[in-house]
Amino acid sequence: MNKSRILGAGHFVPERIVTNEELSQMMNTNDEWIVERTGIHERRWFTPGVDTVTNMSAKASRMAMERAGVAAQDIDFIVFATITSDYFLPGNGVLLQRELGMTSIGALDVKNACSGFLYALSVADQFIKTGMYKKILVVGAEIQSSALDKSDEGRSSAVIFADGAGAVVLGATAQDQPGILSSHLHSEGAYAEELYCIAPSSSGSVRISQEMIDRGDFFLKMNGNTVFKHAIVRFMEVINEALDHNMLSKDDIDLLIPHQANLRISQYVQQKLGLPDEKVFNNIMYLGNTTAGTIPIALSQAWEQGKLKEGDLVCLAAFGSGFTWASVLLRW
C-alpha cells in the first residue's frame, strides 16, 4: 500500500486589511473587546470584482505546485473544501480545474466548514493509499465576509470570520518515508444550528425570497459560547486520539497547527498539552478565521517561516460547524 506526503503548500489572502478600528465604525465594538474575546487585531476581506474563491484558490494552488516541483498536468485529482463556493452549483473543484487549465481530471467538493480541509486531506490520503491517484491537489478556500451580519446583532461572528485560500499537493511516497500517519474524523449533527447559515435553501418553496432576506437567513449565525465549550473538549479528544493511535505522546509533537477558530481556544489547547509557544502555530491575530482555509494557509506560512523541517511530527486539528471535528498526524 502507498503512503501519502505533502509535497508543497501555498496560500493567498486578499489585499484588503480590515482592522478592529474599521469594524468599530460598522458596529458597536472596539479593539479591546475584539482582542479580549478572539485575539484578532485585523483580518483580510475580499474585494468584490477582484477576488473570487476560484482565483484565490488558483493562486494558492500555483504556489503549492511550484514548491512541490509539479506542473498542472501532473495533478490526478482535486479535493476542494469550501462552504462558500462561487456558484450554488457546480462546486468549486471544477471551477479551479478550469482556472488552472487542467485536463479532465476528477474534482470533488467537501462541505465541512472549519473541518473541511482535514476531511479533504483524509479523502485524498485514502485515494493515494489505494493507488488510485499519485498526486492530488487539496484546497481550502473561503469568502466569508459577504455572509456576515455587520450590525450590532451580528458582531460576535462578524469580527471573527475572514477570507483566504490555501492548498497542498499530496503525493504518493514509500512506506518508510515521512507522510500522513493517520486521520480521525467525527461529527455531531445535534448541534448543527449552533453555527450555520440557513439560506439559500432548497427545502422551501423557493431558494431565495424576500422573506428570507428580511429575516437575515443569508447571514452566518453562531452561538459563540456553545461553540467554545464544545471546541475545547473535542480539540483535546481528537488530538489525543491521533497520538494514541500512533503510540506517541504530546511530547513528540514538533508543531501543532490548530484550526484558527479563536486564539483563546488555541491557547487553551496549548496549555492543556503543555506545549511551548514555538510548538504551536497561530496566525488568527492578523488573518482572522478563514474556515476551511486556515490550516493550509498556516501550513504554507509555517514552511515559509522555517518552522517545519523534514521529519517533524506535525499535528493538525480542527473543530467547527456541524459540529464536525478532525485531526491529521503526519511526518513532514
Backbone hydrogen bonds, N-H to C=O, Kabsch-Sander energy under -0.5 kcal/mol:
donor,donor_aa,acceptor,acceptor_aa,energy
2,N,129,K,-1.4
3,K,173,T,-1.7
5,R,171,G,-2.6
7,L,5,R,-0.6
7,L,169,V,-3.2
8,G,169,V,-0.9
10,G,167,A,-2.7
12,F,165,A,-2.6
18,V,16,R,-0.5
18,V,43,R,-3.3
19,T,17,I,-0.6
20,N,41,H,-1.4
23,L,19,T,-1.7
24,S,20,N,-1.7
25,Q,21,E,-0.5
25,Q,22,E,-1.1
26,M,23,L,-1.4
27,M,23,L,-1.9
29,T,27,M,-1.7
34,I,30,N,-2.2
35,V,31,D,-2.8
36,E,32,E,-2.3
37,R,33,W,-1.4
38,T,34,I,-2.5
39,G,34,I,-0.7
39,G,35,V,-1.2
40,I,34,I,-0.5
41,H,285,M,-3.0
42,E,285,M,-1.8
43,R,18,V,-1.8
44,R,287,L,-0.7
45,W,16,R,-1.6
50,V,47,T,-2.3
51,D,47,T,-2.4
56,M,52,T,-2.3
57,S,53,V,-2.0
58,A,54,T,-2.0
59,K,55,N,-1.8
60,A,56,M,-2.1
61,S,57,S,-2.5
62,R,58,A,-2.5
63,M,59,K,-1.7
64,A,60,A,-2.2
65,M,61,S,-2.9
66,E,62,R,-2.3
67,R,63,M,-2.3
68,A,64,A,-1.8
69,G,65,M,-1.0
69,G,66,E,-0.6
70,V,65,M,-2.4
74,D,71,A,-1.8
75,I,72,A,-1.3
76,D,135,K,-3.1
77,F,135,K,-0.9
78,I,106,G,-1.6
79,V,137,L,-2.6
80,F,108,L,-3.2
81,A,79,V,-0.5
81,A,139,V,-3.4
82,T,80,F,-0.6
82,T,110,V,-2.0
95,L,91,G,-0.7
96,L,92,N,-2.4
97,Q,93,G,-2.2
98,R,94,V,-2.1
99,E,95,L,-2.2
100,L,96,L,-2.4
101,G,98,R,-1.2
102,M,97,Q,-2.3
105,I,103,T,-2.2
106,G,76,D,-0.7
108,L,78,I,-2.7
110,V,80,F,-2.8
115,S,112,N,-1.7
116,G,113,A,-2.1
119,Y,115,S,-2.2
120,A,116,G,-2.6
121,L,117,F,-2.7
122,S,118,L,-2.2
123,V,119,Y,-2.3
124,A,120,A,-2.5
125,D,121,L,-2.2
126,Q,122,S,-1.9
127,F,123,V,-1.9
128,I,124,A,-2.1
129,K,125,D,-2.5
130,T,126,Q,-2.0
131,G,128,I,-1.0
132,M,127,F,-1.5
133,Y,127,F,-1.1
136,I,170,L,-2.9
137,L,77,F,-2.5
138,V,136,I,-0.6
138,V,168,V,-2.8
139,V,79,V,-2.5
139,V,137,L,-0.5
140,G,166,G,-2.6
141,A,81,A,-1.9
142,E,164,G,-2.4
147,A,144,Q,-2.4
148,L,145,S,-1.0
150,K,148,L,-1.1
151,S,149,D,-0.7
154,G,151,S,-0.6
155,R,152,D,-0.8
157,S,154,G,-1.2
158,A,154,G,-2.4
159,V,155,R,-1.7
160,I,157,S,-1.3
161,F,157,S,-1.8
162,A,289,N,-2.5
163,D,44,R,-2.6
164,G,142,E,-2.0
165,A,12,F,-2.8
166,G,140,G,-2.6
167,A,10,G,-2.5
168,V,138,V,-2.5
169,V,8,G,-2.3
170,L,136,I,-3.1
170,L,168,V,-0.6
171,G,5,R,-2.9
171,G,169,V,-0.5
172,A,134,K,-2.0
173,T,3,K,-3.0
177,Q,174,A,-1.8
180,I,4,S,-2.8
181,L,329,L,-2.9
182,S,329,L,-1.5
184,H,327,S,-2.6
186,H,325,W,-2.5
188,E,323,F,-2.9
191,Y,188,E,-1.7
192,A,189,G,-1.9
194,E,191,Y,-2.0
195,L,192,A,-1.1
196,Y,221,K,-2.2
199,A,217,D,-1.9
201,S,207,R,-1.1
213,I,209,S,-1.8
214,D,210,Q,-2.8
215,R,211,E,-2.0
216,G,212,M,-0.8
216,G,213,I,-0.8
217,D,212,M,-2.5
219,F,216,G,-1.7
220,L,147,A,-2.8
221,K,196,Y,-2.7
223,N,194,E,-3.3
224,G,222,M,-1.1
227,V,223,N,-2.4
228,F,224,G,-2.5
229,K,225,N,-2.2
230,H,226,T,-2.1
231,A,227,V,-2.7
232,I,228,F,-2.1
233,V,229,K,-0.7
234,R,230,H,-2.7
235,F,231,A,-2.8
236,M,232,I,-0.9
237,E,233,V,-2.2
238,V,234,R,-2.6
239,I,235,F,-2.0
240,N,236,M,-2.4
241,E,237,E,-2.1
242,A,238,V,-1.6
243,L,239,I,-2.1
244,D,240,N,-3.0
245,H,241,E,-2.3
246,N,242,A,-1.3
247,M,244,D,-1.4
248,L,243,L,-2.9
252,D,249,S,-1.9
253,I,250,K,-1.1
254,D,313,L,-2.5
255,L,313,L,-1.7
256,L,279,K,-3.0
257,I,255,L,-0.5
257,I,315,C,-3.0
259,H,317,A,-2.6
261,A,259,H,-2.1
263,L,38,T,-2.4
265,I,262,N,-0.7
266,S,262,N,-1.9
267,Q,263,L,-2.6
268,Y,264,R,-1.9
269,V,265,I,-2.4
270,Q,266,S,-2.4
271,Q,267,Q,-2.3
272,K,268,Y,-2.4
273,L,269,V,-2.1
274,G,270,Q,-1.1
275,L,270,Q,-2.0
279,K,276,P,-2.1
280,V,277,D,-1.7
281,F,256,L,-2.5
282,N,280,V,-0.6
286,Y,283,N,-1.4
287,L,283,N,-1.3
288,G,284,I,-1.8
289,N,160,I,-2.7
290,T,288,G,-0.8
293,G,290,T,-2.5
294,T,291,T,-1.5
297,I,293,G,-2.1
298,A,294,T,-2.4
299,L,295,I,-2.7
300,S,296,P,-2.1
301,Q,297,I,-2.4
302,A,298,A,-3.0
303,W,299,L,-2.1
304,E,300,S,-2.1
305,Q,301,Q,-2.3
306,G,303,W,-1.5
307,K,302,A,-2.7
308,L,302,A,-0.5
312,D,309,K,-2.3
314,V,312,D,-0.7
314,V,330,L,-3.1
315,C,255,L,-2.3
316,L,314,V,-0.5
316,L,328,V,-2.9
317,A,257,I,-1.5
318,A,326,A,-2.5
320,G,324,T,-2.5
323,F,320,G,-0.8
324,T,320,G,-2.0
325,W,186,H,-1.9
326,A,318,A,-2.1
327,S,184,H,-1.8
328,V,316,L,-2.3
329,L,182,S,-2.3
330,L,314,V,-2.4
331,R,179,G,-2.9
332,W,312,D,-2.8
332,W,330,L,-0.5
